[in-house]
């Protein structure tokens, strides 16, 4: 298909906004970026553009249902909403954009969705995973931070700030926050087993001061994965390395993409 620089795709009845930077997915390796639990196309800022220039690949970013300018979704979200997105949306989206070879890059919830996808589907097109501040299971520290986010949403200007990026801001926030704080969520969300089924190299990028996840998340990935797991822990950095330390994050991710795609001679694809 022919993708515009920006637009909408319809996947399972949802209209999903997207941006495409660089060569199209059917013409060159592509990094597909999956945003965090409160993220969107616009909240990546200019990091996708910098990554496309650094990695010399195409970069595709989109807003999941309920986020950004994409369609709203019903609330409450099912407690396995990340696993459902991985199973039901990601493969259809990759097919729809003509994805032929590349890397999935996810931040926070997006990293969980990417993990769930590669832990349940052997997709030969995906040659590596970049997981920024991933969570594979719940931790008391992360849940405490999510409770603080709820208080901030109700009592500060957080809602107004998020509304600049989300057309359906209450759907975006409540869908994420209510699910994570549901007492039954911990039993529904555990990707530990999925890690053992991933068969491509992984890069984990995490801030050493990430309030949403401890180093135990990284340790579990190293313990469970049979594939190579590279780790970059950025000092003086919190939950969003690509925003807080973009140059360092870009270098770590760019070097990984180079190694995974270029070392194996996976530059420009042959014509279809």
C-alpha positions as CSV (number, residue, x, y, z in Angstrom):
1,X,0.0,0.0,0.0
2,X,1.0,3.6,-0.3
3,X,1.2,5.4,3.1
4,X,1.0,9.2,3.4
5,X,3.3,11.0,5.8
6,X,0.3,11.1,8.2
7,X,-3.2,9.8,8.2
8,X,-5.5,7.1,9.5
9,X,-5.8,3.4,9.2
10,X,-8.9,1.4,9.9
11,X,-8.1,-1.8,12.0
12,X,-11.0,-3.8,13.3
13,X,-13.4,-0.9,13.0
14,X,-11.1,1.6,14.8
15,X,-9.7,4.6,13.0
16,X,-6.0,4.9,14.1
17,X,-4.0,8.0,13.5
18,X,-0.4,7.5,12.3
19,X,2.8,9.1,11.1
20,X,5.3,7.6,8.6
21,X,8.8,8.9,8.5
22,X,11.3,7.8,5.8
23,X,11.0,4.9,3.3
24,X,7.8,2.9,3.3
25,X,7.6,-0.5,5.1
26,X,7.4,-2.4,1.9
27,X,10.6,-0.7,0.6
28,X,13.0,-0.7,3.6
29,X,13.3,-2.0,7.1
30,X,11.0,-0.2,9.5
31,X,10.9,0.5,13.2
32,X,7.3,0.3,14.4
33,X,6.8,2.3,17.6
34,X,4.2,1.5,20.3
35,X,3.5,4.2,22.8
36,X,3.1,4.2,26.6
37,X,-0.1,4.0,28.6
38,X,-0.8,7.7,28.3
39,X,1.1,8.2,25.0
40,X,0.1,9.1,21.5
41,X,1.7,10.0,18.1
42,X,2.3,13.6,19.3
43,X,3.7,12.6,22.6
44,X,6.7,10.9,20.9
45,X,7.6,14.5,20.0
46,X,10.5,14.5,17.4
47,X,12.1,11.3,18.6
48,X,10.7,9.2,15.7
49,X,12.3,11.7,13.2
50,X,15.6,11.6,15.0
51,X,15.5,7.8,15.1
52,X,14.7,7.6,11.4
53,X,17.8,9.8,10.6
54,X,20.1,7.9,13.0
55,X,19.0,4.4,12.1
56,X,18.5,5.1,8.4
57,X,15.2,3.1,8.4
58,X,11.6,4.0,8.1
59,X,9.8,4.7,11.3
60,X,6.0,4.2,11.8
61,X,4.2,5.5,14.8
62,X,0.5,5.3,15.6
63,X,-2.0,6.0,18.4
64,X,-3.8,3.0,19.8
65,X,-7.6,3.0,20.1
66,X,-8.7,5.5,22.8
67,X,-5.5,7.6,22.4
68,X,-4.4,10.6,20.5
69,X,-6.7,11.4,17.6
70,X,-7.7,7.7,17.2
71,X,-11.2,6.4,17.8
72,X,-12.5,6.1,21.3
73,X,-13.0,2.7,22.9
74,X,-15.5,1.5,25.4
75,X,-14.7,1.7,29.1
76,X,-13.8,0.0,31.3
77,X,-11.0,-1.6,29.3
78,X,-10.7,-5.4,29.8
79,X,-7.9,-6.2,32.3
80,X,-6.0,-8.1,29.6
81,X,-6.2,-5.1,27.2
82,X,-2.5,-5.2,26.4
83,X,-2.5,-8.9,25.5
84,X,-5.6,-8.4,23.4
85,X,-4.0,-5.5,21.5
86,X,-1.0,-7.7,20.9
87,X,-3.1,-10.6,19.5
88,X,-5.8,-8.7,17.7
89,X,-4.4,-5.3,16.5
90,X,-0.6,-5.5,16.1
91,X,-0.5,-8.3,13.4
92,X,-3.3,-6.7,11.4
93,X,-1.6,-3.3,11.6
94,X,1.7,-4.8,10.4
95,X,-0.1,-6.4,7.5
96,X,-2.0,-3.2,6.7
97,X,1.2,-1.1,6.4
98,X,3.0,-3.6,4.3
99,X,5.6,-4.3,7.0
100,X,8.2,-6.8,5.6
101,X,11.1,-6.5,8.0
102,X,12.2,-4.4,10.9
103,X,12.0,-3.9,14.7
104,X,9.2,-3.3,17.2
105,X,10.0,-0.5,19.7
106,X,7.7,-0.1,22.7
107,X,7.6,2.2,25.7
108,X,6.0,1.1,29.0
109,X,2.6,-0.3,28.0
110,X,3.8,-0.4,24.4
111,X,6.8,-2.5,25.5
112,X,4.4,-4.9,27.2
113,X,2.3,-5.2,24.0
114,X,5.4,-5.8,21.9
115,X,6.5,-8.5,24.4
116,X,3.1,-10.1,24.4
117,X,3.1,-10.2,20.6
118,X,6.5,-11.7,20.1
119,X,5.9,-14.1,23.0
120,X,2.9,-15.5,21.3
121,X,3.6,-15.2,17.6
122,X,6.7,-16.3,15.7
123,X,6.7,-13.3,13.2
124,X,9.7,-13.8,11.0
125,X,9.4,-10.1,9.9
126,X,10.4,-8.8,13.3
127,X,14.1,-9.1,13.8
128,X,14.5,-7.4,17.2
129,X,12.7,-5.7,20.1
130,X,13.5,-2.4,21.8
131,X,11.7,-2.2,25.1
132,X,11.9,1.2,26.9
133,X,10.9,1.1,30.6
134,X,9.1,-2.2,30.1
135,X,6.8,-3.9,32.7
136,X,6.2,-7.6,32.5
137,X,4.3,-7.9,35.8
138,X,3.0,-5.5,38.5
139,X,5.1,-4.2,41.4
140,X,4.0,-2.2,44.5
141,X,6.3,0.7,43.5
142,X,4.7,1.0,40.1
143,X,1.1,0.7,41.4
144,X,1.9,3.4,44.0
145,X,3.0,5.7,41.2
146,X,-0.2,5.0,39.2
147,X,-2.3,5.9,42.3
148,X,-0.4,9.2,42.4
149,X,-1.2,9.8,38.7
150,X,-4.9,9.3,39.5
151,X,-4.7,11.9,42.3
152,X,-2.9,14.3,40.0
153,X,-5.5,13.8,37.2
154,X,-8.3,14.7,39.6
155,X,-6.6,17.6,41.4
156,X,-4.1,19.3,39.1
157,X,-3.8,20.5,35.5
158,X,-2.7,17.0,34.3
159,X,-6.0,16.5,32.6
160,X,-5.7,19.7,30.7
161,X,-2.1,18.9,29.7
162,X,-3.1,15.5,28.4
163,X,-6.1,16.9,26.6
164,X,-3.6,18.7,24.2
165,X,-2.6,15.2,23.0
166,X,-5.8,13.1,23.4
167,X,-9.1,13.8,21.7
168,X,-10.8,11.5,24.2
169,X,-8.7,12.4,27.2
170,X,-10.9,10.7,29.9
171,X,-11.0,7.5,27.8
172,X,-7.2,7.6,27.5
173,X,-6.6,8.2,31.2
174,X,-9.3,6.1,32.8
175,X,-8.8,3.2,30.5
176,X,-5.2,2.9,31.6
177,X,-5.5,4.0,35.2
178,X,-8.6,2.1,36.2
179,X,-7.3,-1.1,34.7
180,X,-4.0,-1.0,36.4
181,X,-5.6,-0.2,39.8
182,X,-8.2,-2.9,39.6
183,X,-7.6,-5.4,42.4
184,X,-7.7,-8.3,39.8
185,X,-5.2,-6.7,37.4
186,X,-2.2,-8.4,38.8
187,X,-3.6,-11.9,38.1
188,X,-4.5,-10.9,34.5
189,X,-1.2,-9.2,33.7
190,X,2.0,-11.3,33.8
191,X,4.2,-11.7,30.8
192,X,6.9,-13.7,32.4
193,X,6.0,-16.9,30.5
194,X,5.8,-15.0,27.2
195,X,9.4,-13.9,27.6
196,X,10.6,-17.4,27.2
197,X,9.0,-17.7,23.7
198,X,10.7,-14.6,22.2
199,X,13.3,-15.7,19.6
200,X,14.8,-12.3,18.6
201,X,17.4,-10.1,20.3
202,X,16.1,-7.6,22.8
203,X,17.4,-4.2,24.0
204,X,16.0,-2.9,27.3
205,X,16.5,0.8,27.9
206,X,15.5,2.0,31.4
207,X,16.1,5.0,33.6
208,X,17.8,4.1,36.9
209,X,15.2,6.3,38.7
210,X,12.1,4.9,37.0
211,X,9.3,5.2,39.5
212,X,7.1,2.7,37.5
213,X,9.4,-0.3,37.5
214,X,12.4,-1.6,39.4
215,X,15.5,-3.4,38.1
216,X,13.6,-6.7,38.8
217,X,11.8,-6.2,35.5
218,X,15.1,-6.4,33.7
219,X,16.3,-9.3,35.8
220,X,13.2,-11.4,35.0
221,X,13.8,-10.8,31.3
222,X,17.4,-11.9,31.6
223,X,16.3,-15.0,33.5
224,X,13.4,-16.1,31.3
225,X,14.6,-15.2,27.8
226,X,16.6,-17.6,25.7
227,X,17.4,-14.8,23.2
228,X,20.1,-12.2,23.8
229,X,19.1,-9.4,26.1
230,X,21.1,-6.2,26.0
231,X,20.5,-3.6,28.8
232,X,21.1,0.1,28.9
233,X,20.4,1.7,32.3
234,X,20.5,5.5,32.0
235,X,21.7,7.4,35.1
236,X,19.7,10.4,36.4
237,X,16.7,9.3,34.3
238,X,13.1,8.3,35.1
239,X,10.4,6.6,33.1
240,X,10.9,8.2,29.7
241,X,14.5,8.0,28.5
242,X,13.6,9.1,25.0
243,X,12.3,12.4,26.5
244,X,14.6,12.9,29.5
245,X,17.9,11.8,27.8
246,X,17.1,11.6,24.1
247,X,20.6,11.7,22.8
248,X,21.8,8.8,25.0
249,X,18.6,6.8,24.3
250,X,19.0,7.5,20.6
251,X,22.6,6.3,20.5
252,X,21.7,3.1,22.4
253,X,18.7,2.3,20.2
254,X,20.5,3.4,17.0
255,X,23.5,1.1,17.7
256,X,21.1,-1.8,18.4
257,X,19.2,-1.2,15.1
258,X,22.5,-1.0,13.2
259,X,23.7,-4.3,14.6
260,X,20.4,-6.2,14.1
261,X,19.6,-4.9,10.6
262,X,22.9,-3.8,9.0
263,X,25.2,-6.5,10.2
264,X,22.9,-9.1,8.6
265,X,22.8,-7.1,5.4
266,X,19.2,-6.1,5.8
267,X,19.3,-2.7,4.2
268,X,17.0,-1.8,1.3
269,X,14.5,-4.5,0.5
270,X,14.2,-6.1,-2.9
271,X,11.3,-4.9,-4.9
272,X,8.1,-6.8,-4.2
